[in-house]
Amino acid sequence: MPSALFVVSEEGYWGEECIEPLTTLTDAGVDIEVATPSGSPPVIDERSVDPEEVGEETAERCMSVHENDERLNDPTPIAQVDAGDYDAVVFPGGHGTEWDVNQDRDARRLLRDAVAHEDGKAMVVCHAVGILAFTRESTGDFLVDGRSVTGFPNEWEEGIVDDNGRMPDGRKLPYWVEDEVKAAGGEWDAELDEDTSVTVDGDLVTARGPPSSAEAARTLLEELGVEQPA
């Protein structure tokens, strides 16, 4: 049975970007473990379960899984896990990742090792793509340098933060994903003319945002050679 490690934010993950891949991979028979930076249960971004923001069906589904899934409620500290023990490491997005996962040395280790491992895969979604701007390979080069990637675009960020770079909850967004990934050498294309955007470059799968989550999960299953339920 294939396995995957989900590295989820304690500062606010986006519901659909975690729940959609989590349930899609589970339905395909993938054995999943959840880890967070400190080992505390992940926190869901309230906007991602607001019916007025995402629709009633998505809000209810995400909140139900968030509250009742044992894996989400009993995570492992990321310092205690190794990428080599899993077939894939998944990084769900959400603005919260900018304050913890993307800056965490162990999270970066997991990403680096997953991509470097002969049979490993990594899937990174939305704002979590920012981790690519801070992860270096053993050579010292940025992992994203020269790789084709997608992620949360500046054009969308402009519609969320105010003129002072503050989020709706008042926090100052520390950086914009597109800017940082490009600065680290990533070949960025968020495919803004498309409904979804998922990019595969070697063992790395990246996804633009919530609507791309399901496609990203199916793409990861294809990369793992896992037959998907009809």
Backbone as CSV, one residue per row, in Angstrom:
resi,resn,N_x,N_y,N_z,CA_x,CA_y,CA_z,C_x,C_y,C_z
1,MET,0.843,-1.201,0.000,0.000,0.000,0.000,0.878,1.251,0.000
2,PRO,0.657,2.166,-0.946,1.440,3.404,-0.952,1.117,4.264,0.259
3,SER,2.038,5.142,0.596,1.836,5.977,1.781,2.169,7.426,1.470
4,ALA,1.569,8.341,2.242,1.832,9.771,2.074,1.831,10.456,3.428
5,LEU,2.697,11.434,3.551,2.757,12.273,4.741,2.205,13.645,4.384
6,PHE,1.226,14.119,5.152,0.677,15.461,4.968,1.293,16.388,6.010
7,VAL,1.935,17.451,5.552,2.536,18.445,6.444,1.601,19.652,6.463
8,VAL,0.904,19.844,7.594,-0.212,20.787,7.642,0.059,21.915,8.637
9,SER,-0.354,23.104,8.274,-0.088,24.305,9.071,-0.898,24.370,10.364
10,GLU,-0.255,24.865,11.401,-0.934,25.170,12.659,-1.357,26.632,12.717
11,GLU,-1.036,27.377,11.662,-1.365,28.803,11.624,-2.536,29.109,10.693
12,GLY,-3.085,28.079,10.046,-4.233,28.289,9.196,-4.081,27.673,7.815
13,TYR,-4.494,26.398,7.659,-4.489,25.771,6.340,-5.822,26.037,5.653
14,TRP,-5.820,26.033,4.322,-7.050,26.256,3.574,-7.773,24.919,3.428
15,GLY,-9.000,24.868,3.903,-9.726,23.616,4.000,-9.673,22.722,2.779
16,GLU,-10.114,23.221,1.653,-10.202,22.405,0.441,-8.840,21.884,0.002
17,GLU,-7.790,22.682,0.231,-6.460,22.311,-0.239,-5.850,21.165,0.556
18,CYS,-6.406,20.894,1.711,-5.972,19.743,2.505,-6.990,18.609,2.413
19,ILE,-8.255,18.940,2.589,-9.300,17.914,2.687,-9.493,17.188,1.360
20,GLU,-9.452,17.925,0.248,-9.655,17.287,-1.060,-8.558,16.263,-1.346
21,PRO,-7.272,16.620,-1.240,-6.233,15.603,-1.434,-6.287,14.484,-0.388
22,LEU,-6.573,14.842,0.855,-6.620,13.849,1.930,-7.657,12.773,1.630
23,THR,-8.854,13.180,1.253,-9.923,12.211,0.992,-9.714,11.490,-0.341
24,THR,-9.192,12.193,-1.332,-8.958,11.564,-2.639,-7.915,10.458,-2.524
25,LEU,-6.817,10.744,-1.824,-5.774,9.732,-1.659,-6.250,8.586,-0.773
26,THR,-7.023,8.916,0.258,-7.559,7.873,1.144,-8.463,6.929,0.365
27,ASP,-9.343,7.484,-0.472,-10.266,6.667,-1.260,-9.521,5.768,-2.238
28,ALA,-8.309,6.184,-2.627,-7.506,5.382,-3.557,-6.653,4.349,-2.835
29,GLY,-6.787,4.287,-1.495,-6.070,3.271,-0.729,-4.709,3.690,-0.222
30,VAL,-4.403,4.986,-0.294,-3.116,5.474,0.202,-3.157,5.591,1.717
31,ASP,-2.148,5.086,2.378,-2.029,5.166,3.836,-1.455,6.534,4.195
32,ILE,-2.181,7.310,4.989,-1.800,8.695,5.244,-1.515,8.953,6.715
33,GLU,-0.432,9.689,6.942,-0.108,10.214,8.270,-0.056,11.730,8.177
34,VAL,-0.465,12.402,9.235,-0.452,13.863,9.273,0.599,14.328,10.267
35,ALA,1.350,15.349,9.876,2.339,15.954,10.770,2.182,17.460,10.749
36,THR,2.505,18.100,11.861,2.483,19.557,11.971,3.799,19.999,12.601
37,PRO,4.128,21.282,12.501,5.410,21.733,13.040,5.674,21.337,14.483
38,SER,4.701,21.522,15.365,4.939,21.219,16.773,4.281,19.938,17.244
39,GLY,3.419,19.370,16.399,2.669,18.189,16.815,1.292,18.517,17.346
40,SER,0.944,19.798,17.384,-0.399,20.200,17.782,-1.337,20.054,16.586
41,PRO,-2.629,19.860,16.821,-3.566,19.728,15.702,-3.529,20.959,14.805
42,PRO,-3.634,20.761,13.493,-3.608,21.890,12.573,-4.827,22.783,12.765
43,VAL,-4.668,24.038,12.381,-5.746,25.018,12.480,-6.264,25.300,11.079
44,ILE,-7.578,25.342,10.935,-8.171,25.607,9.634,-8.476,27.092,9.497
45,ASP,-8.194,27.652,8.340,-8.488,29.058,8.066,-10.002,29.246,8.070
46,GLU,-10.492,30.132,8.917,-11.939,30.320,9.052,-12.597,30.730,7.742
47,ARG,-11.867,31.455,6.917,-12.447,31.858,5.640,-12.704,30.661,4.742
48,SER,-11.926,29.601,4.900,-12.067,28.436,4.033,-13.241,27.540,4.420
49,VAL,-13.876,27.848,5.542,-15.086,27.123,5.932,-16.246,28.101,6.150
50,ASP,-16.150,29.239,5.502,-17.218,30.237,5.523,-18.096,29.995,4.298
51,PRO,-19.373,29.623,4.495,-20.247,29.332,3.354,-20.322,30.466,2.342
52,GLU,-20.219,31.692,2.815,-20.287,32.826,1.895,-19.012,32.943,1.061
53,GLU,-17.942,32.357,1.543,-16.660,32.405,0.844,-16.480,31.230,-0.113
54,VAL,-16.866,30.032,0.324,-16.573,28.827,-0.460,-17.806,28.017,-0.838
55,GLY,-18.976,28.436,-0.380,-20.189,27.668,-0.632,-20.505,26.741,0.531
56,GLU,-21.757,26.487,0.724,-22.199,25.712,1.897,-21.688,24.275,1.870
57,GLU,-21.734,23.633,0.705,-21.326,22.229,0.618,-19.850,22.057,0.960
58,THR,-18.988,22.884,0.366,-17.549,22.791,0.633,-17.242,23.111,2.083
59,ALA,-17.909,24.148,2.608,-17.672,24.549,3.994,-18.023,23.422,4.962
60,GLU,-19.179,22.812,4.766,-19.623,21.747,5.663,-18.712,20.521,5.559
61,ARG,-18.334,20.168,4.333,-17.500,18.986,4.139,-16.127,19.175,4.775
62,CYS,-15.524,20.318,4.522,-14.186,20.562,5.066,-14.205,20.605,6.587
63,MET,-15.214,21.250,7.151,-15.282,21.359,8.605,-15.524,19.998,9.251
64,SER,-16.337,19.177,8.594,-16.623,17.849,9.138,-15.366,16.992,9.188
65,VAL,-14.593,17.003,8.100,-13.358,16.216,8.087,-12.351,16.792,9.079
66,HIS,-12.244,18.112,9.110,-11.313,18.763,10.030,-11.588,18.365,11.480
67,GLU,-12.846,18.301,11.843,-13.211,18.011,13.234,-13.170,16.531,13.568
68,ASN,-13.395,15.657,12.568,-13.606,14.250,12.883,-12.521,13.296,12.407
69,ASP,-11.628,13.749,11.536,-10.591,12.854,11.045,-9.518,12.666,12.120
70,GLU,-9.315,11.433,12.549,-8.373,11.148,13.629,-6.951,11.532,13.256
71,ARG,-6.625,11.422,11.988,-5.257,11.743,11.558,-4.964,13.227,11.731
72,LEU,-5.947,14.071,11.440,-5.781,15.512,11.610,-5.768,15.909,13.078
73,ASN,-6.472,15.146,13.898,-6.585,15.501,15.301,-5.468,14.935,16.176
74,ASP,-4.638,14.071,15.600,-3.538,13.488,16.374,-2.277,13.441,15.510
75,PRO,-1.755,14.606,15.130,-0.599,14.645,14.234,0.709,14.344,14.955
76,THR,1.732,14.118,14.155,3.088,13.870,14.643,3.929,15.130,14.432
77,PRO,4.831,15.475,15.348,5.737,16.601,15.093,6.610,16.305,13.872
78,ILE,6.802,17.279,13.009,7.541,17.005,11.782,9.014,16.672,12.034
79,ALA,9.543,17.046,13.184,10.927,16.695,13.496,11.093,15.192,13.692
80,GLN,9.978,14.480,13.896,10.034,13.052,14.200,9.786,12.162,12.991
81,VAL,9.636,12.757,11.786,9.322,11.943,10.613,10.400,12.115,9.542
82,ASP,10.496,11.103,8.670,11.472,11.104,7.580,10.746,10.872,6.259
83,ALA,11.104,11.659,5.254,10.453,11.551,3.955,10.640,10.168,3.338
84,GLY,11.785,9.539,3.624,12.065,8.233,3.047,11.122,7.134,3.487
85,ASP,10.333,7.402,4.527,9.379,6.412,5.016,8.049,6.462,4.266
86,TYR,7.926,7.396,3.324,6.668,7.593,2.604,6.933,7.658,1.106
87,ASP,5.916,7.331,0.345,6.026,7.437,-1.113,5.845,8.875,-1.583
88,ALA,5.166,9.684,-0.776,4.947,11.086,-1.145,4.800,11.932,0.104
89,VAL,5.224,13.187,-0.012,4.999,14.169,1.046,4.145,15.284,0.444
90,VAL,3.060,15.609,1.120,2.078,16.579,0.619,2.051,17.802,1.520
91,PHE,2.110,18.980,0.895,2.076,20.239,1.626,0.832,21.026,1.221
92,PRO,-0.274,20.902,1.978,-1.465,21.692,1.678,-1.187,23.182,1.894
93,GLY,-1.930,24.021,1.177,-1.682,25.451,1.265,-2.532,26.171,2.290
94,GLY,-2.593,27.473,2.117,-3.237,28.362,3.076,-2.248,29.434,3.475
95,HIS,-2.739,30.647,3.714,-1.840,31.725,4.113,-1.026,31.361,5.355
96,GLY,-1.600,30.531,6.218,-0.919,30.180,7.458,0.435,29.539,7.254
97,THR,0.635,28.885,6.106,1.919,28.232,5.863,3.073,29.232,5.839
98,GLU,2.774,30.496,5.552,3.843,31.498,5.489,4.440,31.774,6.868
99,TRP,3.688,31.454,7.917,4.179,31.715,9.272,4.785,30.480,9.935
100,ASP,4.545,29.291,9.383,5.158,28.131,10.033,5.782,27.144,9.054
101,VAL,5.009,26.419,8.288,5.549,25.345,7.462,6.656,25.821,6.525
102,ASN,6.399,26.888,5.798,7.372,27.333,4.795,8.699,27.771,5.405
103,GLN,8.675,28.157,6.672,9.880,28.650,7.337,10.548,27.582,8.207
104,ASP,9.956,26.409,8.264,10.420,25.377,9.198,11.528,24.521,8.586
105,ARG,12.639,24.404,9.292,13.788,23.646,8.770,13.447,22.176,8.544
106,ASP,12.592,21.611,9.403,12.232,20.210,9.222,11.277,20.026,8.052
107,ALA,10.398,20.986,7.839,9.516,20.921,6.670,10.340,21.003,5.392
108,ARG,11.324,21.893,5.388,12.188,22.011,4.210,13.004,20.737,4.007
109,ARG,13.431,20.124,5.104,14.150,18.847,5.006,13.260,17.783,4.356
110,LEU,12.013,17.728,4.770,11.094,16.737,4.229,10.873,16.943,2.735
111,LEU,10.719,18.200,2.332,10.547,18.485,0.912,11.794,18.103,0.126
112,ARG,12.946,18.536,0.603,14.199,18.247,-0.085,14.422,16.741,-0.218
113,ASP,14.197,16.006,0.860,14.447,14.570,0.833,13.430,13.830,-0.029
114,ALA,12.188,14.305,-0.035,11.157,13.654,-0.857,11.497,13.760,-2.330
115,VAL,11.955,14.923,-2.745,12.287,15.138,-4.151,13.589,14.434,-4.517
116,ALA,14.527,14.376,-3.584,15.826,13.764,-3.851,15.775,12.244,-3.840
117,HIS,14.835,11.681,-3.080,14.735,10.234,-2.945,14.396,9.600,-4.287
118,GLU,14.985,8.480,-4.577,14.838,7.830,-5.887,13.382,7.598,-6.257
119,ASP,12.564,7.190,-5.296,11.166,6.881,-5.591,10.190,7.870,-4.955
120,GLY,10.695,8.938,-4.369,9.831,9.866,-3.648,9.164,10.893,-4.541
121,LYS,8.042,11.423,-4.051,7.305,12.488,-4.725,6.931,13.545,-3.693
122,ALA,6.752,14.761,-4.156,6.247,15.830,-3.297,5.150,16.572,-4.038
123,MET,4.092,16.918,-3.322,3.017,17.733,-3.874,2.858,18.969,-2.994
124,VAL,2.904,20.152,-3.602,2.863,21.403,-2.856,1.767,22.282,-3.447
125,VAL,0.895,22.798,-2.581,-0.301,23.498,-3.052,-0.322,24.959,-2.601
126,CYS,-0.638,25.845,-3.533,-1.007,27.232,-3.243,0.079,28.006,-2.489
127,HIS,-0.217,28.530,-1.302,0.766,29.304,-0.547,1.908,28.442,-0.018
128,ALA,1.674,27.149,0.119,2.764,26.277,0.555,3.876,26.220,-0.482
129,VAL,3.573,26.587,-1.723,4.605,26.630,-2.759,5.721,27.596,-2.355
130,GLY,5.424,28.508,-1.454,6.443,29.419,-0.948,7.608,28.711,-0.289
131,ILE,7.410,27.483,0.168,8.509,26.744,0.796,9.639,26.499,-0.198
132,LEU,9.304,26.487,-1.480,10.323,26.264,-2.505,11.353,27.387,-2.533
133,ALA,10.948,28.570,-2.105,11.854,29.715,-2.111,12.856,29.667,-0.960
134,PHE,12.663,28.755,-0.011,13.519,28.686,1.159,14.210,27.334,1.308
135,THR,13.998,26.438,0.353,14.552,25.090,0.438,15.737,24.945,-0.506
136,ARG,16.858,24.529,0.041,18.059,24.328,-0.769,18.415,22.845,-0.848
137,GLU,18.974,22.473,-1.960,19.459,21.103,-2.131,20.789,20.944,-1.398
138,SER,21.306,19.732,-1.373,22.561,19.479,-0.658,23.729,20.265,-1.253
139,THR,23.577,20.674,-2.508,24.619,21.459,-3.178,24.608,22.929,-2.755
140,GLY,23.524,23.346,-2.079,23.361,24.739,-1.704,22.492,25.519,-2.667
141,ASP,22.182,24.927,-3.816,21.312,25.587,-4.791,19.856,25.499,-4.336
142,PHE,19.061,26.506,-4.726,17.640,26.440,-4.423,17.004,25.269,-5.157
143,LEU,16.186,24.521,-4.455,15.529,23.355,-5.038,14.686,23.746,-6.246
144,VAL,14.088,24.916,-6.223,13.175,25.340,-7.281,13.893,25.907,-8.494
145,ASP,15.180,26.176,-8.376,15.925,26.820,-9.462,15.832,26.001,-10.752
146,GLY,15.258,26.602,-11.785,15.127,25.936,-13.066,13.936,25.008,-13.193
147,ARG,13.145,24.860,-12.126,11.968,23.987,-12.175,10.728,24.772,-12.605
148,SER,9.863,24.102,-13.352,8.584,24.679,-13.734,7.593,24.462,-12.597
149,VAL,6.971,25.552,-12.137,6.047,25.457,-11.004,4.852,26.394,-11.198
150,THR,3.802,26.103,-10.453,2.657,26.987,-10.341,2.397,27.219,-8.860
151,GLY,1.533,28.164,-8.538,1.245,28.475,-7.138,0.358,29.691,-7.056
152,PHE,0.167,30.192,-5.837,-0.746,31.310,-5.630,-0.147,32.580,-6.231
153,PRO,-0.834,33.184,-7.224,-0.253,34.308,-7.964,-0.429,35.667,-7.296
154,ASN,0.454,36.591,-7.627,0.358,37.954,-7.114,-0.982,38.589,-7.447
155,GLU,-1.494,38.298,-8.626,-2.757,38.911,-9.057,-3.893,38.577,-8.103
156,TRP,-3.876,37.385,-7.557,-4.910,37.008,-6.585,-4.633,37.617,-5.221
157,GLU,-3.353,37.698,-4.870,-2.983,38.260,-3.566,-3.436,39.709,-3.457
158,GLU,-3.373,40.429,-4.567,-3.762,41.839,-4.574,-5.217,42.036,-4.165
159,GLY,-6.032,41.024,-4.384,-7.444,41.127,-4.020,-7.737,40.734,-2.586
160,ILE,-6.692,40.340,-1.844,-6.883,39.881,-0.464,-6.279,40.845,0.548
161,VAL,-5.021,41.233,0.345,-4.365,42.113,1.310,-4.725,43.568,1.036
162,ASP,-4.595,44.423,2.075,-4.874,45.836,1.891,-3.609,46.565,1.427
163,ASP,-3.665,47.879,1.370,-2.535,48.659,0.862,-1.286,48.538,1.731
164,ASN,-1.457,48.071,2.965,-0.326,47.886,3.864,0.119,46.428,3.950
165,GLY,-0.416,45.611,3.055,-0.033,44.204,3.029,-0.660,43.372,4.128
166,ARG,-1.734,43.876,4.730,-2.367,43.152,5.840,-3.487,42.255,5.348
167,MET,-3.570,41.082,5.964,-4.621,40.124,5.701,-5.932,40.594,6.330
168,PRO,-7.067,39.975,5.945,-8.346,40.323,6.577,-8.339,40.164,8.098
169,ASP,-7.479,39.277,8.633,-7.414,39.089,10.080,-6.447,40.064,10.751
170,GLY,-5.849,40.961,9.950,-4.969,41.983,10.506,-3.492,41.657,10.467
171,ARG,-3.132,40.403,10.185,-1.719,40.033,10.128,-1.078,40.570,8.853
172,LYS,0.164,41.010,8.985,0.917,41.473,7.822,1.487,40.263,7.088
173,LEU,1.149,40.123,5.818,1.670,39.013,5.039,3.167,39.201,4.843
174,PRO,3.998,38.254,5.287,5.445,38.469,5.269,6.072,38.472,3.883
175,TYR,5.478,37.783,2.924,6.009,37.762,1.568,4.929,37.259,0.616
176,TRP,5.148,37.506,-0.666,4.235,37.009,-1.690,4.899,35.837,-2.386
177,VAL,4.168,34.742,-2.501,4.724,33.481,-2.995,5.357,33.638,-4.375
178,GLU,4.640,34.231,-5.291,5.165,34.349,-6.656,6.498,35.081,-6.684
179,ASP,6.592,36.189,-5.965,7.831,36.972,-5.946,9.010,36.139,-5.452
180,GLU,8.808,35.436,-4.338,9.912,34.697,-3.719,10.346,33.494,-4.557
181,VAL,9.378,32.799,-5.128,9.714,31.618,-5.925,10.460,32.024,-7.197
182,LYS,10.022,33.111,-7.807,10.739,33.608,-8.988,12.160,34.030,-8.622
183,ALA,12.305,34.696,-7.483,13.628,35.164,-7.058,14.581,34.004,-6.800
184,ALA,14.026,32.846,-6.432,14.847,31.656,-6.180,15.105,30.856,-7.453
185,GLY,14.643,31.369,-8.592,14.938,30.714,-9.861,13.843,29.854,-10.436
186,GLY,12.666,29.861,-9.812,11.572,29.049,-10.319,11.017,29.595,-11.629
187,GLU,10.659,28.694,-12.532,10.022,29.075,-13.788,8.510,29.056,-13.558
188,TRP,7.978,30.237,-13.298,6.609,30.390,-12.771,5.589,30.559,-13.885
189,ASP,4.513,29.791,-13.818,3.369,29.985,-14.702,2.121,29.513,-13.975
190,ALA,1.324,30.477,-13.486,0.105,30.143,-12.750,-1.083,29.904,-13.671
191,GLU,-0.884,30.012,-14.979,-1.924,29.698,-15.960,-3.257,30.359,-15.606
192,LEU,-3.233,31.672,-15.487,-4.402,32.410,-15.012,-5.586,32.346,-15.961
193,ASP,-5.361,31.951,-17.197,-6.460,31.817,-18.150,-7.163,30.466,-18.033
194,GLU,-6.621,29.579,-17.188,-7.189,28.240,-17.032,-7.949,28.120,-15.710
195,ASP,-8.941,27.217,-15.693,-9.725,27.007,-14.471,-8.877,26.401,-13.366
196,THR,-7.961,25.527,-13.747,-7.065,24.902,-12.773,-5.644,24.968,-13.296
197,SER,-4.689,24.802,-12.397,-3.280,24.831,-12.787,-2.504,23.857,-11.917
198,VAL,-2.000,22.794,-12.536,-1.168,21.798,-11.872,0.045,21.554,-12.757
199,THR,1.229,21.609,-12.171,2.467,21.438,-12.926,3.284,20.294,-12.337
200,VAL,3.817,19.465,-13.213,4.697,18.367,-12.801,6.085,18.627,-13.367
201,ASP,7.077,18.638,-12.496,8.463,18.764,-12.931,9.281,17.738,-12.166
202,GLY,9.597,16.644,-12.826,10.292,15.562,-12.144,9.430,14.966,-11.043
203,ASP,9.966,14.929,-9.832,9.237,14.353,-8.697,8.435,15.396,-7.929
204,LEU,8.301,16.601,-8.496,7.606,17.699,-7.827,6.309,18.046,-8.543
205,VAL,5.206,18.009,-7.791,3.889,18.415,-8.301,3.474,19.675,-7.555
206,THR,3.125,20.736,-8.295,2.656,21.967,-7.663,1.266,22.303,-8.186
207,ALA,0.485,22.968,-7.334,-0.881,23.333,-7.697,-1.154,24.775,-7.302
208,ARG,-1.961,25.478,-8.100,-2.159,26.907,-7.941,-2.985,27.291,-6.717
209,GLY,-4.120,26.643,-6.487,-4.987,27.066,-5.388,-6.116,26.084,-5.166
210,PRO,-7.143,26.469,-4.399,-8.220,25.549,-4.040,-8.853,24.795,-5.207
211,PRO,-9.232,25.453,-6.296,-9.876,24.717,-7.391,-8.973,23.681,-8.042
212,SER,-7.670,23.796,-7.820,-6.717,22.856,-8.418,-6.405,21.681,-7.505
213,SER,-6.938,21.677,-6.313,-6.575,20.660,-5.319,-6.933,19.249,-5.758
214,ALA,-8.145,19.077,-6.281,-8.578,17.741,-6.692,-7.741,17.236,-7.854
215,GLU,-7.492,18.103,-8.831,-6.668,17.709,-9.973,-5.255,17.356,-9.525
216,ALA,-4.723,18.121,-8.578,-3.383,17.843,-8.070,-3.328,16.472,-7.410
217,ALA,-4.348,16.138,-6.647,-4.388,14.840,-5.977,-4.450,13.703,-7.000
218,ARG,-5.257,13.872,-8.033,-5.342,12.844,-9.074,-4.012,12.730,-9.825
219,THR,-3.369,13.868,-10.044,-2.075,13.858,-10.717,-1.037,13.120,-9.884
220,LEU,-1.047,13.357,-8.569,-0.112,12.664,-7.689,-0.342,11.160,-7.731
221,LEU,-1.595,10.747,-7.731,-1.897,9.321,-7.813,-1.341,8.725,-9.110
222,GLU,-1.469,9.467,-10.212,-0.914,9.000,-11.480,0.604,8.865,-11.393
223,GLU,1.229,9.860,-10.763,2.683,9.826,-10.622,3.133,8.656,-9.747
224,LEU,2.302,8.276,-8.805,2.613,7.164,-7.910,2.240,5.818,-8.533
225,GLY,1.540,5.857,-9.653,1.105,4.624,-10.293,-0.040,3.944,-9.566
226,VAL,-0.855,4.747,-8.863,-1.977,4.219,-8.092,-3.245,4.303,-8.923
227,GLU,-3.935,3.204,-9.037,-5.195,3.184,-9.785,-6.244,3.953,-8.992
228,GLN,-6.971,4.814,-9.692,-7.953,5.664,-9.030,-9.340,5.032,-9.076
229,PRO,-10.130,5.232,-8.011,-11.485,4.686,-7.991,-12.319,5.236,-9.154
230,ALA,-13.193,4.422,-9.669,-14.050,4.841,-10.789,-15.039,5.904,-10.330
